[in-house]
């Protein structure tokens, strides 16, 4: 799951330092969307 999270962070362009809570939420939503497909 960590690799999915890293992919989401990179894909969303928020892999620049420590992500904030909203970035993490967006990344989690992104991961869920991938898994559902």
N, C-alpha and C positions, 0 to 999 in steps of 0.2 A: 504493500500500500504506500510505502514511503516513496517508491519510484513513481507511482501515480501522482503523489503530491508534488514531487519535484518537477514532473512533467507539467502539471497544472501551473505551478509557479512560473516556470520558464515560458509556457505558452501565453500566460496572461501578462508577461513582461514585468512581473513584480519580484523577480529574483535579483533584486538590487538591495542587498542588506536585509535587515530583519523585517519581515512582513508584518503589517498591523492586523488587528483582528478582522477587519473587513476584508482584507486581502485573503486571509486564511479562510473566511466564510465563502468567498467567491471561489477559491480553489477547491474547497470541499464540494460546492455545488457543481463545479466543473467535473470533478471526479465522479460524482454520482451520475451525471449525464453520460459520461463515457461508459460506466458500468451498465447502465440501463440499455444502452444501444446493443 
